Amino acid sequence: METSVPSSVPPSGDVLAPAGSSPTRSLPLALALFSAPWGFVVANGAYAWATRAGGGDGTGAEALALAAAGPAPRS
C-alpha cells in the first residue's frame, strides 16, 4: 500500500502555518471563546429572576403575563 503526500505539505516535512493566523484575528476569537458562555449564564439568570415568583412561559398566555409583570419601561 502506498501513500502520497498532499501537495500543500512541503517535501522537507515542515508544517506550514495556517493562512490568516494573525494576532489581530486571534485575539477577538479568543475573547469570544471565553465570553460567549457568560451570555448563557446571564440569559439563564435573567429567566430565573423573571420566573422567581412562580411564573412561566409554557403557553402564550403565561408568556404575555410574565412580560406584563416585568419592570415598566422608563420614559
Secondary structure as UniProt FT lines:
FT   TURN            7..8
FT   TURN            11..12
FT   TURN            19..20
FT   HELIX           23..50
FT   TURN            51..53
FT   HELIX           60..68
//
